[in-house]
Amino acid sequence: MIGASAAAIAAEVLTRSGIIDVAPFSEVLVRFLTLMADPAFLVGAFDTIVAWAVGLLLATVVAVALGVLLGTVPFLSKASQVVVEFLRPIPSVALIPLAILVFGSETEMKVSLILYAATWPILLQTLYALRDVDPLAKEALRSFGFGRLSVLWRVSLPSAAPFVATGVRVAAGIALVVVVAAELLSGGESGVGVILIEARSGGGATDVMLAVALWTGVFGLLVNTLLVRVERVAFRWHAVRTGALT
């Protein structure tokens, strides 16, 4: 709270003194509050959040399923390593023109880009987590006659789950950046990015642009806080074991 207050005061001083030539922070804060009653902003924010949520959900399902497959079948893991390392560094923003051509609707375009960008952190976390599962625990279950699927379900997946959850949390932030960038660069019909474009083309209303950016940051902060609390509740045993929670 102290840090946020200090940042707000610093922003007000810098903007009022003209050092930074944008709307004063106090005006941005007023606009931030009035946007809560602006139908155009609410509709745009809803469209952005829907695309973000659908893309993140699909990325989680695809990445976990693919990670389990590659992490438990050594042949597939080695065969796919080059492909994964080649595709992973490609920025999703560079694929926006292609996505516009391939997908008919704006929502499909945004979801596809989120799916691509958000899959990698979850996939990599799943792969690394499965590789680091205690081999003694797996061997102990096998010695009692449990098969590969039983060992995967009873040992590997529970051990990997906290790390997969961390991957989802990282992917959530990436997905938010990607969806806004896609709206900005594609010039769509609705979304937070479209509101920013309209504010820029309508005379450069920096108070609107900063207020919308502030709302985006607040949403990202709320999502991250929620996911952290879910992790602590769902994987309390992991936090206790690693010393993060005593």
N, C-alpha and C positions, 0 to 999 in steps of 0.2 A: 504493500500500500504506500509506503514511504517512497519507494522507487518510482511508482507510477505518478505520485504527486509531484516529485521533483522533475520528472520528465515533462509533465504538463506545464509546470511553471517555466521550465527552460524553453519549451516550444512557444509559449506565449511571449516571452521576452524576445526571442529570436525573430518571431514574425512581426511583432509590434515595432521593433526597432528597424525593420527593413533589411536585416541581414539575410533573411530567407524571404523571398518575394512570393509568398502565398498567403492565403487567408489566415488571420489570427486564430490561434487554437480555440479561443472562447467562441468564435463564430462557427468553427468546425464542430464544436461540442453542441451548440444549439442546433445546427443542421443534423447532427448525429441523432439527436432526440426527436426532431420533427420527422425524420425519415420513417420512424415507427408508425406514423399515421399516413404515410404516402402510399397510396394503392399501387402506383407504378413500381415503386421500389419493392414493395412486399411481393408483388407478382414476379418480378425479376429475380429476387432473392430465392423465392420458392422454386423457380425453374432451375436455378443454379444448384440448390441443395438437392433437388430430386436427381439431377444428373450425377452429382457428386456421390450420393448415397448408392444409386444403382451401379455406377461404375466401380465403386469401392467394394460393394458386395460381390459383384461378379469377379473382380480381381482376387478377392480373398478365396472364393471357391476354386477358381482356376489354379491359383498359385499353390494352395495347400494340396490339392489333388495331384498337381504336377510335381510338387516337391516330394510328396510321399512316394510317388512312382519312381522318380529319379533317385531319391535317397535310399530306396530299399532294393533297387535292381542295379547292381554294379555295372553291368554292361551298358544299360541306358545312361547311367551317370557319366561314364567315360565318353560315350558316343555324342552326348549332347553338350559336353563342356565347352567345345569350341563355339557352337551355335549360341549358347547362352552368353558367353563372354563377348561375342560379336554384336549381338542385338542389344545387350543391356546398356552400352554407352550411348546409343542413338537417342538423342533428345526427342521427346514426344512432340515438342513444339515444331520441330522440323517436319513432322508428319501431318501437320494441319492441312496444308494444301491437298495432299493425297486423300486425307479423310473426307474433305469437303467433296471431292470428286466421286469417291467410292460410295459414301453413305448419303441417302436421299434426304433424311430429316436432320435438323440441327441437333436434336437430342441424341440420335444415334451416333452422330459425329463426336459429340462431347463424351459420351459413354465409352466409345471405342478408344479414344485417346487416354481417358482415365484408366481404362482396363490395361492398356499397354504400359503406362507409366507406373501404376500402383502395383502391378504384378511382381516387379523385380525385387523390391525390398522384402515382400512376404515370401517369395520363392527362395531367395537366398537365406533368409532366416530359417526357413523350414529345412533346407538342405543342411546348413551348418548344425542345426539343432539335432537332426537325426544322426549325423555323423558323430556327434559328441555324446550320444547316449552311452551310459555305462555298460561296457560289454559284459561285465560280471553279472549284472542284473538280467541281461538277455540269456546268458548261458545258464543261469540258475533256473529260469523258467523252462528252458529247453530240456534241462536235466529231469524235470518233472513230467516231460512228455508233451509240453505245449508246442503247437506248430508255429509256422512263421507268422500267420495272421494273428494268432493269439498273442504272440510276443509283441507284434506291432501294436495291437490294440491295448494291451495291458501295460506295456513298458515304454515303447518308443514314442507313441503319440502323447501320453501324459507328460513325459519328460520334455518333449519338444514344444508343448502347448504354450508355456510362458514366453518362449522366444518368438513363436509365431504371433502371439498377441503384441509383442513389441514391434514386429514387422508391420502389423496392421496399423498400429499407432503412427509409425513413420509414414506409411503409405497414405494415411488419411490427410496428412499435411501436404504431401506431394499431389494428391488428387485435387485438393482445393486450389493449389497454384495452377495446375494444368487446366482445370475447368474455366477459371477466370481468364487465363491466357488464350484459351481456345475461343472464348466469346469475344475477347478484344481483337484477335487477329482475323477471325472469320467474318466479323460484322454481321452477326445473326440478328434475330428478331427480339429475343428476350434474354435476360440474365444480368448478373452484376456487371459483367464486362461491357454489355451493351449500354448500360446506364452510364458507365465511365466514358464511353465513346460519345454519347449524347452530351454529357457535361462538358467535354473538351470542345466539341464542335459548336456548342451553344454559347460560346464566348469565353471558354476557359474558366468555368466556375470551380475554382480550386477548393472552395468549402465543400461542395458536393462531392468532388473526387476524393478528398481526404476523409470525409465522413463515411463514404461507401467503403473506402479502404479500411477505415477503423472498424466498421461493422464486420468486414471480412476477417480481420484479426481477432475480433471478439468471438466470432463463430469458431475459428480455429482453436482458440484458447479453451472454449467450452468443450469442444469435442475432445481435445487432448486431456483435459481434466477428467471428463467422464470416462474415457478409456483407461486412464491411470487408475481410477477408483475401481473400475470393473476388474482390472488386472489384480489389484490388491485383494479384492474379495474372492475372486475365482481361484487365484493362485497364491493364497496366503501361505501355504506350505512352502512354496518356492522362495518367497520373500524371507521367511523365517530361516530357511536353510542357508540362504546366501548372505544373511545378516542385514538385509534391507529393512527388515521388520523384526523387532524383538519384543 
